[in-house]
Amino acid sequence: MKPVVRSVLDAIGDTPLVELSRIGAGLPVSLYAKCEHTNPGGSVKDRIAKAIIEDAEARGLLAPGATLIEATAGNTGMGLALVCAVKGYKLVCVMPEKMSHDKRAALRSAGAEVMMVPNAPVDSPENFQNVARRLASERGWFLTDQFRNEANVRAHEEGTGPELLAQCGGAIGAFVAGAGTGGSITGVGRFLRRACPSAKIILADPLGSALAEWVRTGTPSGDGSYAIEGIGQSKPPAIMDRTVIDEAITVSDDEAFAMTKRLVREEGLLVGGSAGVAVAAAITYAKRASPASGPVIALLPDGWDRYRSKPWMSAWGE
């Protein structure tokens, strides 16, 4: 039985690790899913929202009732909204137009002000990160800055990584995750480099993102369009550490959405499209893994409620 917690913030983390017994059938190693969609705010980003705000408070950067601003694909915004609700801060979220109406509505319902901007490249003044940075400077708001804030990485190095190793009894064959800010794969990767050096760190990247080629060669390329939300970039995020990543596996939208449907209908895991990217890449890796290497773990970043109006998911009910 779980204990009573002081606030919902104490319920963040310690997410379940679930064996994908049907999807992983026939593989030479066990396939596990780290179910970050079970966090209170519905995604892995709850971890970094709490870490970033508590770090800012510890450094004396937030006055009571302060306004925070973040450039978000939706999940970090929801995590921040949850933390701001508990702590009494205001929140402004800047989102690119690509993001689902479900995310926009959820953020507004949670009390955040949402500003939509064009789907602009990272070097454009209209890019969502640049808009958030400019507004923070002009209006004196606190920029939580998930793409550059080292508290993001520490949340996973000190939290997610140790959780995984404990859940696996000290043996991990590979950890597979996508990258939006790069905080999850960098933080877990740094921890496993020390605590379980044999574990392989695998980037799962959407086809069209530039990050896979950057991992392989050191030069980002392949900046194309893709429908997957929340992961993939045209430019490596500032906090993403390429040196902890062993390999990158590219997954198309069609592969990702098909795998997401399988996760829902075969494993009962109500997850979004980025989970499909991670599991598809994890299967690709697991097929050639040594049976003695240990389980392959895929990070499932968020839940399906953020995508039910998107054509790729709404078509499931037709």
C-alpha positions as CSV (number, residue, x, y, z in Angstrom):
1,M,0.0,0.0,0.0
2,K,1.4,3.4,-1.0
3,P,1.8,6.0,1.9
4,V,-0.1,9.3,2.1
5,V,2.0,12.0,0.4
6,R,2.2,15.7,1.4
7,S,1.3,16.9,-2.0
8,V,1.0,15.6,-5.6
9,L,4.6,16.6,-6.2
10,D,5.7,13.7,-3.9
11,A,3.9,11.3,-6.2
12,I,6.2,12.2,-9.1
13,G,8.6,9.4,-10.1
14,D,8.9,5.8,-9.0
15,T,7.0,4.8,-12.1
16,P,6.4,1.1,-12.9
17,L,8.6,-0.9,-15.2
18,V,6.4,-3.3,-17.2
19,E,7.5,-6.3,-19.3
20,L,6.2,-6.2,-22.8
21,S,5.4,-9.9,-22.9
22,R,3.3,-9.9,-26.1
23,I,5.2,-7.4,-28.2
24,G,8.5,-8.7,-27.0
25,A,7.7,-12.4,-27.6
26,G,10.4,-14.2,-29.4
27,L,13.2,-11.7,-28.8
28,P,16.5,-13.0,-27.4
29,V,16.2,-10.6,-24.4
30,S,13.4,-9.3,-22.2
31,L,11.8,-6.1,-23.3
32,Y,10.6,-3.7,-20.6
33,A,8.7,-0.3,-20.7
34,K,9.4,2.5,-18.2
35,C,5.9,3.9,-17.8
36,E,6.4,7.6,-17.4
37,H,2.8,8.3,-18.5
38,T,1.8,7.2,-15.0
39,N,3.3,10.4,-13.4
40,P,0.6,12.7,-12.0
41,G,0.8,15.1,-14.9
42,G,0.8,12.3,-17.5
43,S,4.4,12.4,-18.7
44,V,8.1,12.1,-17.9
45,K,8.3,15.9,-17.9
46,D,6.8,16.0,-14.4
47,R,10.2,15.1,-13.2
48,I,12.0,18.0,-14.7
49,A,9.3,20.5,-14.0
50,K,9.6,19.8,-10.3
51,A,13.4,19.7,-10.4
52,I,13.7,23.0,-12.4
53,I,11.4,24.9,-10.1
54,E,12.9,23.6,-6.9
55,D,16.4,24.4,-8.2
56,A,15.3,28.0,-9.0
57,E,13.7,28.3,-5.5
58,A,16.9,27.1,-3.8
59,R,18.9,29.7,-5.7
60,G,16.5,32.5,-4.7
61,L,15.3,33.2,-8.3
62,L,11.5,33.0,-7.7
63,A,9.5,35.5,-5.7
64,P,6.0,34.5,-4.4
65,G,3.4,34.6,-7.2
66,A,6.1,34.8,-9.9
67,T,5.3,34.2,-13.6
68,L,7.2,31.4,-15.3
69,I,7.5,30.9,-19.0
70,E,8.5,27.9,-21.0
71,A,8.7,26.8,-24.7
72,T,7.0,23.4,-24.7
73,A,5.6,20.7,-26.9
74,G,2.9,20.4,-24.2
75,N,4.2,17.8,-21.6
76,T,6.7,20.1,-19.8
77,G,4.0,22.7,-19.8
78,M,1.6,20.3,-18.0
79,G,4.3,19.3,-15.5
80,L,5.0,23.0,-14.8
81,A,1.3,23.7,-14.5
82,L,1.0,21.0,-11.9
83,V,4.0,22.3,-9.9
84,C,2.8,26.0,-10.3
85,A,-0.6,25.0,-9.0
86,V,0.9,23.6,-5.8
87,K,3.4,26.4,-5.3
88,G,1.2,29.4,-6.3
89,Y,3.1,30.6,-9.5
90,K,1.7,31.8,-12.8
91,L,2.6,30.0,-16.0
92,V,2.9,31.0,-19.7
93,C,3.5,28.3,-22.3
94,V,4.7,29.0,-25.8
95,M,3.8,26.2,-28.2
96,P,4.4,25.6,-32.0
97,E,1.3,25.2,-34.1
98,K,2.2,21.5,-34.8
99,M,1.1,20.5,-31.3
100,S,-2.3,18.9,-30.7
101,H,-5.4,20.7,-29.7
102,D,-5.7,18.2,-26.8
103,K,-2.5,19.6,-25.3
104,R,-3.5,23.2,-25.8
105,A,-6.9,22.6,-24.1
106,A,-5.3,20.7,-21.3
107,L,-2.8,23.4,-20.5
108,R,-5.5,26.1,-20.5
109,S,-7.7,23.9,-18.3
110,A,-4.8,23.5,-15.8
111,G,-4.5,27.3,-15.5
112,A,-1.7,28.1,-18.0
113,E,-1.7,30.9,-20.5
114,V,-1.0,29.4,-23.9
115,M,0.6,31.3,-26.8
116,M,0.8,29.6,-30.2
117,V,3.6,30.4,-32.7
118,P,4.4,29.2,-36.2
119,N,6.4,25.9,-36.7
120,A,9.6,27.9,-37.3
121,P,13.2,26.5,-37.4
122,V,15.5,27.1,-34.4
123,D,17.3,30.0,-36.0
124,S,14.0,32.0,-36.7
125,P,12.9,34.7,-34.3
126,E,9.4,33.0,-34.4
127,N,10.7,29.7,-33.2
128,F,8.9,28.8,-29.9
129,Q,12.1,28.7,-27.9
130,N,13.2,32.1,-29.2
131,V,9.8,33.6,-28.5
132,A,9.8,32.4,-24.9
133,R,13.3,33.7,-24.4
134,R,12.4,37.1,-25.7
135,L,9.2,37.4,-23.7
136,A,11.1,36.4,-20.5
137,S,13.6,39.2,-21.1
138,E,11.0,41.8,-22.0
139,R,8.6,41.1,-19.3
140,G,10.8,40.0,-16.4
141,W,9.3,36.5,-16.3
142,F,11.4,33.5,-15.2
143,L,12.4,31.3,-18.1
144,T,12.4,27.7,-16.9
145,D,14.5,26.9,-20.1
146,Q,14.1,23.1,-20.2
147,F,16.4,22.9,-23.3
148,R,19.4,24.4,-21.4
149,N,18.7,23.9,-17.7
150,E,21.0,21.3,-16.1
151,A,18.4,20.6,-13.5
152,N,16.7,18.7,-16.3
153,V,19.6,16.3,-16.7
154,R,20.0,15.9,-12.9
155,A,16.4,14.9,-12.5
156,H,17.1,11.8,-14.6
157,E,20.7,11.2,-13.4
158,E,19.6,11.2,-9.8
159,G,16.1,9.9,-10.2
160,T,15.1,7.9,-13.3
161,G,18.5,6.2,-13.7
162,P,18.8,4.8,-10.2
163,E,15.1,3.7,-10.3
164,L,15.7,1.7,-13.4
165,L,18.8,-0.1,-12.1
166,A,17.0,-0.9,-8.9
167,Q,14.0,-2.2,-10.7
168,C,16.2,-4.4,-12.9
169,G,18.2,-5.8,-10.0
170,G,21.4,-4.1,-11.2
171,A,21.5,-5.5,-14.7
172,I,20.5,-3.5,-17.8
173,G,21.3,-4.5,-21.4
174,A,20.2,-1.3,-23.1
175,F,18.2,1.9,-22.4
176,V,16.3,3.3,-25.4
177,A,14.7,6.8,-25.4
178,G,13.9,9.6,-27.8
179,A,15.1,13.1,-27.2
180,G,13.3,16.4,-27.1
181,T,15.5,18.3,-24.7
182,G,17.9,15.4,-24.4
183,G,17.5,15.4,-20.6
184,S,16.2,11.9,-20.2
185,I,18.8,10.1,-22.4
186,T,21.7,12.3,-21.1
187,G,20.8,11.9,-17.4
188,V,20.1,8.2,-17.5
189,G,23.1,7.7,-19.8
190,R,25.5,9.4,-17.4
191,F,24.2,7.4,-14.5
192,L,24.5,4.1,-16.3
193,R,28.0,4.9,-17.5
194,R,29.0,4.9,-13.9
195,A,26.7,2.3,-12.3
196,C,26.3,-0.2,-15.2
197,P,29.0,0.4,-17.8
198,S,28.0,-2.5,-20.0
199,A,24.5,-1.0,-20.7
200,K,24.1,0.5,-24.1
201,I,22.4,3.9,-24.5
202,I,20.3,4.0,-27.7
203,L,18.6,7.1,-29.2
204,A,15.3,6.5,-30.8
205,D,14.8,9.3,-33.3
206,P,11.9,10.1,-35.7
207,L,12.7,9.9,-39.4
208,G,13.2,13.6,-40.4
209,S,14.9,14.6,-37.2
210,A,18.6,15.6,-37.4
211,L,19.6,14.1,-34.1
212,A,20.3,10.5,-35.3
213,E,22.9,11.6,-37.8
214,W,24.4,13.9,-35.2
215,V,24.9,10.9,-32.9
216,R,26.4,8.9,-35.7
217,T,28.7,11.5,-37.2
218,G,28.8,14.6,-35.0
219,T,27.0,16.6,-37.7
220,P,23.2,17.1,-37.6
221,S,21.4,16.5,-40.8
222,G,18.1,15.2,-42.2
223,D,15.9,18.1,-41.0
224,G,12.6,17.0,-42.5
225,S,8.9,16.9,-41.5
226,Y,7.4,14.3,-39.2
227,A,4.2,14.0,-37.3
228,I,5.6,12.6,-34.1
229,E,5.4,15.2,-31.3
230,G,7.8,16.0,-28.5
231,I,11.0,14.3,-29.7
232,G,13.4,15.0,-32.5
233,Q,15.1,18.3,-33.4
234,S,16.8,20.0,-36.3
235,K,19.6,21.1,-34.0
236,P,21.1,19.3,-30.9
237,P,19.7,20.7,-27.6
238,A,22.3,22.4,-25.4
239,I,22.1,19.9,-22.6
240,M,22.1,16.7,-24.7
241,D,25.4,14.8,-24.3
242,R,26.3,12.9,-27.4
243,T,29.2,11.1,-25.6
244,V,26.9,8.9,-23.5
245,I,24.9,7.6,-26.5
246,D,26.2,4.4,-28.2
247,E,23.8,4.3,-31.2
248,A,20.9,6.0,-32.9
249,I,18.0,4.1,-34.5
250,T,15.6,6.0,-36.8
251,V,11.8,5.2,-36.8
252,S,9.3,6.5,-39.3
253,D,5.9,8.0,-38.4
254,D,4.1,4.9,-39.8
255,E,6.2,2.5,-37.7
256,A,5.8,4.6,-34.6
257,F,2.0,4.9,-34.9
258,A,1.6,1.2,-35.6
259,M,3.6,0.4,-32.6
260,T,1.7,2.8,-30.4
261,K,-1.5,1.1,-31.4
262,R,0.0,-2.3,-30.5
263,L,1.1,-0.9,-27.1
264,V,-2.5,0.2,-26.4
265,R,-4.3,-2.9,-27.8
266,E,-1.8,-5.7,-26.9
267,E,-0.2,-4.4,-23.7
268,G,-2.9,-2.1,-22.3
269,L,-0.5,0.8,-22.2
270,L,-2.3,4.1,-23.0
271,V,0.6,6.0,-24.5
272,G,1.4,8.5,-27.2
273,G,3.3,8.3,-30.5
274,S,6.8,8.9,-29.0
275,A,6.4,5.7,-27.0
276,G,5.9,3.9,-30.3
277,V,9.2,5.4,-31.5
278,A,11.1,4.2,-28.4
279,V,9.6,0.6,-28.5
280,A,10.1,0.2,-32.3
281,A,13.7,1.2,-31.8
282,A,14.1,-1.0,-28.8
283,I,12.8,-4.0,-30.8
284,T,15.3,-3.3,-33.6
285,Y,18.1,-3.3,-31.1
286,A,16.8,-6.3,-29.1
287,K,16.7,-8.5,-32.1
288,R,20.5,-8.5,-32.3
289,A,21.2,-8.3,-28.6
290,S,23.1,-11.1,-26.7
291,P,20.8,-13.2,-24.5
292,A,23.2,-12.7,-21.7
293,S,23.3,-8.9,-21.9
294,G,20.2,-8.1,-19.8
295,P,16.8,-6.5,-20.5
296,V,16.2,-3.7,-23.1
297,I,14.2,-0.9,-21.6
298,A,12.2,1.6,-23.6
299,L,11.1,4.9,-22.1
300,L,7.4,5.6,-22.6
301,P,7.2,9.4,-22.3
302,D,3.5,10.3,-22.2
303,G,-0.1,9.2,-22.3
304,W,-2.6,9.0,-25.2
305,D,-5.0,11.6,-23.9
306,R,-2.8,14.3,-25.6
307,Y,-3.3,12.8,-29.1
308,R,-6.8,11.5,-29.4
309,S,-7.9,14.2,-31.7
310,K,-5.0,13.7,-34.1
311,P,-5.9,11.8,-37.3
312,W,-3.5,9.0,-36.7
313,M,-5.1,8.1,-33.4
314,S,-8.7,9.1,-34.1
315,A,-8.7,6.7,-37.1
316,W,-8.4,3.8,-34.7
317,G,-12.1,4.1,-33.8
318,E,-13.4,4.2,-37.3
